[in-house]
Amino acid sequence: MHIKTNDRKLLIYASLLAGLLFLGASYYIHTKQVEYVSMMKLNIAKQEKTLATLSEITDRNGADAAVAEIIKDCDLEDRQEFDELLSRLGELNNNQLRRLDLLFDACGYFYAQRKALMTARLEREFEVYNDYVSLLNIVDSKEKKISYPVEKWGELVDLEKQRSSLSSDLVLIQKNIISALLNNVSVKSEEMKEQLTHAQEINDSLSLVGTKIDTLREELIDL
């Protein structure tokens, strides 16, 4: 098939134009991808700092500003009285037990509730962190070679959830023991022995989980 010179020139120009448009589009997409990857890396770095901060606060049974605003402790005088009575639980008379029971609703659940909410905060920030890493890996497969400690952070969150659950269980046992003593159940009874044994088992588990958390946190912070 014979193609005229002008038509041939038009085809060449069209091909060149298409090539330039393709190169331009490719460069634009590549530039945007590089910008996106950089942004995601920055977000991941910020999220790791957030996790480090929250994990430290959670580990020492503290609270950030948001949680402190939601979970309030009882009055200072009540807190001091509650802690003092609880420390002498086995030797309290009936009036002191009733006073302790009265203070329990205001003071007894505070630390366990605060721990639970801080753990939920930590879990939520971990989910954001995990999403950032997953998105980065989808956009740029090369980034899969970079080792982000997602599994270790997930393990830390799971351990804090265990500790939070154990702390709540311990509070319930304390409440049960106070109720039993108010109902004149003997400290030497089988019922009381079971409660005290369970409490000791929980304390032992809390100690073990706490050690694991401290070790894992040190590894993560040093990464």
BAFI-3210 file (N, C-alpha, C; in Angstrom, 3 decimals, decimal comma, padded with zeros to 6 digits):
// residues 223
n [1|2|3|4|5|6|7|8|9|10|11|12|13|14|15|16|17|18|19|20|21|22|23|24|25|26|27|28|29|30|31|32|33|34|35|36|37|38|39|40|41|42|43|44|45|46|47|48|49|50|51|52|53|54|55|56|57|58|59|60|61|62|63|64|65|66|67|68|69|70|71|72|73|74|75|76|77|78|79|80|81|82|83|84|85|86|87|88|89|90|91|92|93|94|95|96|97|98|99|100|101|102|103|104|105|106|107|108|109|110|111|112|113|114|115|116|117|118|119|120|121|122|123|124|125|126|127|128|129|130|131|132|133|134|135|136|137|138|139|140|141|142|143|144|145|146|147|148|149|150|151|152|153|154|155|156|157|158|159|160|161|162|163|164|165|166|167|168|169|170|171|172|173|174|175|176|177|178|179|180|181|182|183|184|185|186|187|188|189|190|191|192|193|194|195|196|197|198|199|200|201|202|203|204|205|206|207|208|209|210|211|212|213|214|215|216|217|218|219|220|221|222|223]
n.u [000,855|000,634|001,869|001,399|003,805|003,197|001,264|002,840|004,535|002,712|001,970|004,377|004,737|002,477|003,080|005,377|004,266|002,471|004,297|005,679|003,600|003,059|005,493|005,468|003,191|003,973|006,169|004,878|003,194|005,135|006,451|004,394|004,020|006,454|006,251|004,044|004,997|007,024|005,480|003,985|006,023|006,820|004,473|004,408|006,708|005,963|003,798|005,007|006,369|004,193|003,114|005,236|005,202|002,580|002,714|004,589|003,301|001,065|002,312|003,259|000,936|-000,309|-001,941|-002,919|-003,731|-006,304|-007,535|-007,308|-009,110|-011,491|-011,641|-011,955|-010,428|-011,305|-011,856|-008,923|-008,618|-010,413|-009,205|-006,767|-007,715|-009,094|-007,025|-005,486|-007,218|-007,669|-005,173|-005,082|-006,911|-007,475|-007,682|-009,672|-012,437|-016,053|-017,335|-015,302|-014,990|-017,446|-017,175|-015,015|-016,206|-018,106|-016,487|-015,418|-016,816|-016,358|-013,576|-012,289|-012,335|-010,933|-008,135|-008,052|-010,009|-008,916|-006,560|-007,679|-008,864|-006,639|-005,246|-006,979|-006,713|-004,036|-004,202|-005,816|-004,166|-002,128|-003,453|-003,793|-001,131|-000,422|-002,074|-000,912|001,626|000,831|-000,416|001,769|003,358|001,740|001,743|004,456|006,379|009,037|009,393|008,716|010,941|011,943|012,131|009,574|008,540|005,943|004,717|005,863|004,946|002,253|002,266|002,994|000,748|-001,187|-000,213|-000,529|-003,291|-003,867|-002,796|-004,430|-006,905|-006,357|-005,896|-008,439|-009,793|-008,565|-009,467|-012,178|-012,016|-011,070|-013,310|-015,140|-014,020|-014,255|-017,065|-017,611|-016,398|-017,987|-020,252|-019,666|-018,001|-015,469|-011,967|-010,398|-011,892|-012,812|-013,863|-012,810|-010,094|-009,864|-010,429|-008,283|-006,142|-006,616|-006,293|-003,570|-002,526|-003,254|-001,750|000,810|000,710|000,392|002,870|004,564|003,626|004,139|006,952|007,509|006,427|008,062|010,545|009,979|009,244|011,664|013,148|011,729|011,907|014,617|015,019]
n.v [-001,194|002,129|004,980|008,413|011,110|013,269|012,092|010,162|011,730|012,797|010,520|009,910|012,187|011,894|009,508|010,262|012,217|010,693|009,062|010,953|011,843|009,491|009,084|011,383|010,944|008,632|009,576|011,400|009,716|008,145|010,095|010,882|008,483|008,179|010,367|009,559|007,214|008,306|009,883|007,896|006,518|008,494|008,761|006,232|006,321|008,355|007,097|004,960|006,318|007,259|004,828|003,959|005,893|005,578|002,903|003,023|004,637|003,043|000,793|001,628|001,919|004,349|007,240|008,917|012,305|012,234|009,861|010,311|012,326|011,042|008,790|009,037|009,291|008,492|010,859|012,312|011,899|009,805|007,905|007,452|006,430|004,170|002,607|002,154|000,696|-001,523|-002,680|-003,811|-005,834|-008,449|-008,056|-006,342|-004,858|-005,230|-002,752|-001,349|-002,959|-002,533|000,146|000,008|-001,478|000,347|002,348|001,017|000,976|003,538|003,788|001,307|000,198|001,873|001,868|-000,493|000,050|002,290|001,176|-000,638|001,086|002,522|000,429|-000,224|002,105|001,859|-000,455|000,436|002,399|000,747|-000,717|001,277|001,752|-000,766|-000,755|001,345|000,257|-001,946|-000,675|000,675|-001,472|-002,467|-000,433|-000,119|-002,692|-003,093|-002,132|-004,157|-005,438|-003,990|-004,202|-003,835|-003,747|-005,080|-007,463|-007,750|-005,466|-006,096|-008,344|-007,172|-005,580|-007,607|-008,801|-006,688|-006,562|-008,997|-008,476|-006,394|-007,692|-009,562|-007,808|-006,715|-009,022|-009,483|-007,334|-007,970|-010,267|-009,176|-007,676|-009,760|-011,082|-009,148|-008,988|-011,598|-011,638|-009,744|-011,211|-012,882|-015,035|-017,243|-016,514|-018,712|-020,548|-022,896|-021,666|-019,073|-019,660|-020,604|-018,290|-016,657|-018,184|-018,119|-015,376|-015,121|-016,646|-015,056|-012,761|-013,838|-014,437|-011,870|-010,788|-012,343|-011,724|-009,009|-008,961|-010,057|-008,051|-005,854|-006,743|-007,036|-004,427|-003,089|-004,221|-003,250|-000,457|-000,120|-000,787]
n.w [000,000|-000,914|000,696|001,018|001,100|002,830|004,430|005,612|007,132|008,918|010,301|011,545|013,158|014,777|016,057|017,438|019,110|020,592|021,882|023,431|025,058|026,423|027,776|029,330|030,894|032,226|033,663|035,308|036,799|038,053|039,576|041,306|042,618|043,932|045,664|047,169|048,373|049,946|051,644|052,953|054,281|056,056|057,554|058,727|060,312|062,113|063,289|064,568|066,573|068,010|068,894|070,498|072,529|073,626|074,422|076,447|078,346|078,877|079,900|082,399|083,736|083,376|081,915|078,915|077,874|076,735|077,695|080,435|080,743|080,442|082,207|085,559|088,752|092,185|094,901|096,429|099,226|099,653|098,017|099,333|101,755|100,860|099,686|101,959|103,631|101,999|101,947|104,418|104,438|105,489|108,222|108,973|110,789|110,977|110,444|109,161|106,913|105,663|105,058|103,275|101,244|100,415|099,384|097,266|094,773|093,815|093,810|093,409|090,801|089,182|088,226|086,694|084,769|083,531|082,525|080,695|078,822|077,876|076,740|074,680|073,183|072,414|070,863|068,752|067,556|066,724|064,741|062,812|062,182|061,112|058,857|057,387|056,752|055,219|053,028|051,952|051,098|049,066|047,154|046,507|045,812|046,382|048,887|050,552|051,261|053,293|056,729|058,756|062,100|062,462|063,379|065,919|067,250|067,199|068,822|071,246|071,755|072,090|074,429|076,236|076,237|077,429|079,962|080,786|080,942|082,965|085,082|085,455|086,226|088,676|090,211|090,396|091,960|094,351|095,045|095,400|097,598|099,606|099,752|100,578|103,120|104,391|104,544|106,542|105,933|106,672|106,825|106,665|105,332|102,676|100,439|100,618|100,532|097,913|096,470|097,253|096,336|093,609|093,194|093,744|091,660|089,504|090,062|089,724|086,998|085,985|086,649|085,039|082,426|082,462|082,524|080,005|078,388|079,022|078,039|075,306|074,609|074,966|072,885|070,671|070,927|070,604|067,989]
ca.u [000,000|001,459|001,496|001,935|004,840|002,553|000,630|003,901|004,996|001,684|002,065|005,580|004,439|001,502|003,791|006,230|003,411|001,977|005,421|005,930|002,497|003,259|006,616|005,035|002,269|004,764|006,967|003,950|002,784|006,290|006,670|003,340|004,272|007,575|005,722|003,160|005,852|007,680|004,464|003,645|007,156|006,747|003,349|004,809|007,666|005,197|002,960|005,886|006,601|002,943|003,050|006,253|004,719|001,412|003,119|005,284|002,280|000,258|003,148|003,367|-000,435|-000,674|-002,986|-002,672|-004,700|-007,649|-008,065|-007,401|-010,321|-012,652|-011,636|-011,586|-010,236|-012,055|-011,154|-007,632|-008,805|-011,045|-008,208|-005,828|-008,426|-009,382|-005,777|-005,048|-008,115|-007,467|-003,903|-005,298|-008,196|-007,681|-007,777|-010,665|-013,680|-017,233|-017,563|-014,262|-015,322|-018,555|-016,608|-014,240|-017,165|-018,725|-015,484|-014,962|-017,430|-015,751|-012,112|-011,748|-012,241|-010,287|-006,903|-008,374|-010,736|-007,964|-005,694|-008,451|-009,049|-005,330|-004,938|-007,797|-006,063|-002,822|-004,613|-006,309|-003,017|-001,422|-004,206|-003,439|000,252|-000,469|-002,668|000,087|002,644|000,189|-000,595|003,093|003,773|000,934|002,168|005,836|006,767|010,406|009,360|008,527|012,256|012,198|011,527|008,835|008,235|004,495|004,377|006,271|003,995|001,022|002,479|002,964|-000,656|-001,847|000,233|-001,187|-004,690|-003,867|-002,558|-005,632|-007,929|-005,957|-006,092|-009,884|-010,140|-008,071|-010,381|-013,401|-011,711|-011,030|-014,703|-015,751|-013,479|-014,896|-018,460|-017,600|-016,088|-019,176|-021,238|-019,109|-017,263|-014,177|-010,756|-009,825|-012,826|-012,379|-014,262|-011,846|-008,813|-009,922|-010,324|-006,922|-005,269|-006,847|-005,673|-002,119|-002,248|-003,355|-000,570|001,951|000,551|000,670|004,320|005,153|003,260|004,859|008,344|007,498|006,165|009,264|011,564|009,562|009,309|013,080|013,535|011,065|012,443|016,002|015,087]
ca.v [000,000|003,339|006,076|009,685|011,689|014,056|011,161|009,517|012,696|012,907|009,317|010,045|013,189|011,312|008,516|011,000|012,865|009,638|008,648|012,010|011,813|008,305|009,358|012,391|010,306|007,702|010,379|011,969|008,622|007,777|011,170|010,791|007,273|008,490|011,258|008,764|006,331|009,147|010,272|006,738|006,256|009,506|008,386|005,043|006,769|009,070|006,136|004,196|007,175|007,237|003,525|003,935|006,738|004,951|001,655|003,391|005,096|001,873|-000,107|002,122|002,101|005,755|007,603|010,136|013,363|011,839|008,867|010,944|013,145|010,140|007,958|009,861|008,582|009,045|011,947|011,914|011,362|008,490|007,004|007,086|005,579|002,905|001,837|001,757|-000,366|-002,707|-003,294|-004,526|-006,498|-009,613|-007,728|-005,272|-005,194|-005,158|-001,370|-001,016|-003,691|-001,829|001,377|-000,393|-001,881|001,581|003,058|000,189|001,379|004,788|003,718|-000,017|-000,170|002,966|001,502|-001,507|000,709|003,138|000,260|-001,181|002,119|002,781|-000,722|-000,056|003,171|001,280|-001,388|001,226|003,011|-000,342|-001,015|002,333|001,453|-001,951|-000,329|002,137|-000,652|-002,743|000,189|000,921|-002,683|-002,598|000,587|-000,344|-004,024|-003,042|-001,802|-005,386|-005,851|-003,246|-004,949|-003,080|-004,711|-005,159|-008,624|-007,507|-004,519|-006,846|-009,192|-006,300|-005,228|-008,799|-008,964|-005,652|-006,968|-010,040|-007,845|-005,636|-008,668|-010,095|-006,742|-006,645|-010,223|-009,315|-006,403|-008,709|-011,151|-008,318|-007,367|-010,994|-011,352|-008,187|-009,426|-012,824|-011,264|-009,082|-012,278|-013,693|-016,194|-017,296|-016,400|-020,050|-021,415|-023,343|-020,634|-017,981|-020,175|-020,651|-016,903|-016,189|-018,930|-017,547|-014,045|-015,315|-017,108|-013,884|-011,936|-014,505|-014,247|-010,451|-010,612|-012,973|-010,924|-007,743|-009,200|-010,218|-006,736|-005,029|-007,256|-006,742|-002,981|-002,732|-004,610|-002,365|000,907|-000,140|-001,110]
ca.w [000,000|-001,038|001,608|000,560|001,976|003,890|005,368|006,377|008,118|009,953|011,127|012,382|014,186|015,696|016,868|018,367|020,093|021,479|022,705|024,409|026,021|027,245|028,667|030,293|031,838|033,039|034,593|036,287|037,690|038,863|040,537|042,326|043,397|044,826|046,698|048,018|049,166|050,951|052,621|053,757|055,167|057,105|058,415|059,488|061,326|063,132|063,995|065,467|067,743|068,776|069,555|071,549|073,623|074,247|075,075|077,689|079,289|079,236|080,697|083,780|084,240|083,314|080,947|078,174|078,185|076,299|078,624|081,751|080,739|080,460|083,420|086,710|090,013|093,301|095,592|096,992|100,578|099,499|097,447|100,394|102,713|100,185|099,564|103,298|104,082|101,157|102,332|105,697|104,214|106,340|109,655|109,157|111,472|110,103|110,021|108,182|105,690|105,010|104,500|102,107|100,212|099,933|098,578|096,150|093,508|093,358|093,705|093,144|089,385|088,444|087,504|085,693|083,685|082,805|081,785|079,575|077,799|077,281|075,885|073,477|072,412|071,840|069,806|067,615|066,875|066,036|063,523|061,846|061,784|060,258|057,581|056,659|056,215|054,171|051,859|051,381|050,400|047,850|046,181|046,091|046,261|046,887|050,303|051,306|051,744|054,525|057,834|059,762|063,172|062,646|064,205|067,309|067,827|067,405|069,999|072,417|071,979|072,634|075,810|077,042|076,369|078,458|081,262|081,124|081,347|084,269|086,080|085,709|086,991|090,045|090,878|090,707|093,090|095,537|095,368|095,907|098,936|100,518|099,920|101,370|104,509|104,927|104,793|107,632|105,454|107,361|106,013|106,544|104,618|101,358|099,480|100,694|100,074|096,446|095,979|097,491|095,426|092,268|093,188|093,647|090,291|088,628|090,317|089,090|085,553|085,719|086,724|083,856|081,256|082,586|082,123|078,545|077,799|079,189|077,111|073,933|074,428|074,801|071,533|069,708|071,046|070,140|066,561]
c.u [000,889|000,941|002,169|002,905|004,221|001,894|001,672|004,406|003,999|001,732|003,261|005,340|003,480|002,171|004,680|005,419|002,886|003,079|005,725|004,855|002,648|004,381|006,228|004,128|003,028|005,574|006,081|003,539|003,933|006,555|005,657|003,545|005,397|007,096|004,861|003,976|006,535|006,712|004,116|004,774|007,151|005,628|003,697|005,760|006,944|004,374|003,783|006,195|005,366|002,805|004,048|005,787|003,570|001,792|003,827|004,284|001,450|001,031|003,228|001,990|-000,847|-001,796|-002,562|-003,802|-006,130|-008,287|-008,242|-008,659|-011,574|-012,752|-011,098|-011,455|-011,137|-011,243|-009,893|-007,779|-009,425|-010,048|-007,231|-006,472|-008,685|-008,130|-005,311|-005,906|-007,876|-006,184|-004,020|-006,569|-008,470|-007,893|-008,814|-011,867|-014,859|-017,482|-016,540|-014,503|-016,456|-018,068|-015,807|-015,150|-017,822|-017,769|-015,133|-015,535|-016,794|-014,267|-011,568|-011,504|-011,396|-009,097|-007,169|-009,100|-009,801|-007,013|-006,415|-008,602|-007,728|-004,914|-005,729|-007,212|-004,828|-003,169|-005,067|-005,142|-002,170|-002,127|-003,905|-002,039|000,300|-001,047|-001,667|001,129|002,070|000,012|000,733|003,565|002,997|001,437|003,555|006,328|008,196|010,429|009,133|009,848|012,634|011,449|010,891|008,354|006,738|004,116|004,733|005,344|002,663|001,108|002,417|001,532|-001,408|-001,475|-000,412|-002,667|-004,826|-003,726|-003,778|-006,736|-007,621|-006,180|-007,568|-010,343|-009,726|-008,977|-011,668|-013,189|-011,672|-012,451|-015,399|-015,288|-014,119|-016,335|-018,541|-017,340|-017,275|-020,282|-020,716|-018,481|-015,880|-013,011|-010,149|-010,733|-012,279|-012,702|-013,234|-010,464|-008,751|-009,753|-008,890|-005,917|-005,389|-006,182|-004,160|-001,723|-002,293|-002,151|000,681|001,910|000,845|002,162|005,002|004,879|004,006|006,310|008,449|007,310|007,405|010,356|011,240|009,629|010,749|013,562|012,978|011,655|013,872|016,145|015,451]
c.v [001,241|004,442|007,349|010,252|012,459|013,159|010,484|010,441|012,823|011,703|009,395|011,025|012,626|010,307|009,189|011,644|011,851|009,170|009,655|012,030|010,621|008,514|010,355|011,801|009,373|008,448|010,944|010,907|008,225|008,815|011,106|009,571|007,505|009,373|010,471|007,859|007,120|009,542|009,105|006,387|007,239|009,176|007,191|005,434|007,496|008,088|005,276|005,006|007,205|005,935|003,443|004,726|006,070|003,670|001,935|003,826|003,921|000,941|000,336|002,443|003,566|005,991|008,846|011,123|012,949|010,870|009,460|011,798|012,287|009,373|008,777|009,000|009,201|010,162|011,420|011,292|009,972|007,477|006,522|006,139|004,200|002,023|001,324|000,599|-001,655|-003,437|-004,093|-005,376|-007,628|-009,311|-006,643|-005,767|-004,945|-003,751|-000,940|-001,724|-003,002|-000,517|001,073|-000,765|-000,650|002,343|002,315|000,652|002,638|004,639|002,396|-000,344|000,803|002,497|000,470|-000,888|001,584|002,292|-000,270|-000,159|002,472|001,644|-000,651|001,034|002,635|000,345|-000,633|001,855|001,948|-000,696|000,009|002,081|000,279|-001,599|000,463|001,223|-001,484|-001,930|000,466|-000,284|-002,895|-001,659|000,301|-001,668|-004,051|-002,810|-003,039|-005,879|-005,123|-003,921|-003,997|-004,066|-004,829|-006,304|-008,397|-006,504|-005,218|-007,741|-008,367|-005,910|-006,406|-009,026|-007,925|-005,963|-008,067|-009,421|-007,059|-006,567|-009,247|-009,068|-006,610|-007,841|-010,082|-008,377|-007,126|-009,657|-010,343|-007,994|-008,591|-011,312|-010,419|-008,599|-010,665|-012,521|-010,564|-010,080|-013,302|-015,008|-016,160|-017,199|-017,776|-021,018|-021,796|-022,300|-019,505|-018,421|-020,218|-019,259|-016,392|-016,898|-018,388|-016,179|-014,155|-015,774|-015,943|-012,974|-012,517|-014,316|-012,806|-010,176|-011,169|-012,156|-009,588|-007,860|-009,327|-008,867|-005,856|-005,444|-006,868|-005,248|-002,516|-003,067|-003,635|-000,961|000,976|-000,411|000,125]
c.w [000,000|-000,119|001,147|001,591|003,136|004,930|006,240|007,472|009,277|010,914|012,075|013,523|015,248|016,635|017,904|019,483|021,116|022,424|023,800|025,499|026,977|028,259|029,756|031,357|032,772|034,091|035,702|037,311|038,611|039,954|041,671|043,222|044,401|045,974|047,693|048,941|050,283|052,056|053,541|054,729|056,346|058,092|059,306|060,615|062,469|063,972|064,945|066,727|068,641|069,551|070,709|072,776|074,372|074,990|076,402|078,751|079,795|080,165|082,154|084,385|084,298|082,315|080,193|078,468|077,848|077,289|080,024|081,870|080,893|081,776|084,592|087,968|091,080|093,962|096,269|098,383|100,529|098,952|098,520|101,401|102,109|100,122|100,925|103,828|103,288|101,535|103,630|105,639|105,201|107,805|109,938|109,953|110,526|109,589|108,963|106,846|104,927|104,379|103,236|100,949|099,587|099,008|097,282|094,815|092,938|093,056|093,163|091,684|088,564|087,605|086,409|084,495|082,845|081,960|080,536|078,455|077,126|076,349|074,591|072,572|071,696|070,686|068,559|066,854|066,174|064,728|062,436|061,292|060,807|058,882|056,742|055,995|055,063|052,892|051,172|050,575|049,101|046,767|045,640|046,658|046,805|048,387|051,166|051,889|053,034|055,658|058,852|060,829|063,483|063,583|065,673|067,996|068,104|068,633|071,277|072,770|072,600|074,101|076,730|077,227|077,418|079,843|081,721|081,625|082,726|085,379|086,448|086,532|088,455|090,846|091,282|091,884|094,386|096,006|095,970|097,329|099,965|100,796|100,788|102,847|105,162|105,242|105,804|107,160|106,083|106,376|105,759|105,796|103,251|100,297|099,440|100,197|098,538|095,855|096,104|096,578|094,009|092,148|093,037|092,257|089,304|088,811|089,670|087,578|085,156|085,713|085,477|082,599|081,272|082,153|080,601|077,847|077,874|078,196|075,677|073,641|074,214|073,407|070,496|069,740|070,486|068,641|065,737]
res [m|h|i|k|t|n|d|r|k|l|l|i|y|a|s|l|l|a|g|l|l|f|l|g|a|s|y|y|i|h|t|k|q|v|e|y|v|s|m|m|k|l|n|i|a|k|q|e|k|t|l|a|t|l|s|e|i|t|d|r|n|g|a|d|a|a|v|a|e|i|i|k|d|c|d|l|e|d|r|q|e|f|d|e|l|l|s|r|l|g|e|l|n|n|n|q|l|r|r|l|d|l|l|f|d|a|c|g|y|f|y|a|q|r|k|a|l|m|t|a|r|l|e|r|e|f|e|v|y|n|d|y|v|s|l|l|n|i|v|d|s|k|e|k|k|i|s|y|p|v|e|k|w|g|e|l|v|d|l|e|k|q|r|s|s|l|s|s|d|l|v|l|i|q|k|n|i|i|s|a|l|l|n|n|v|s|v|k|s|e|e|m|k|e|q|l|t|h|a|q|e|i|n|d|s|l|s|l|v|g|t|k|i|d|t|l|r|e|e|l|i|d|l]
***
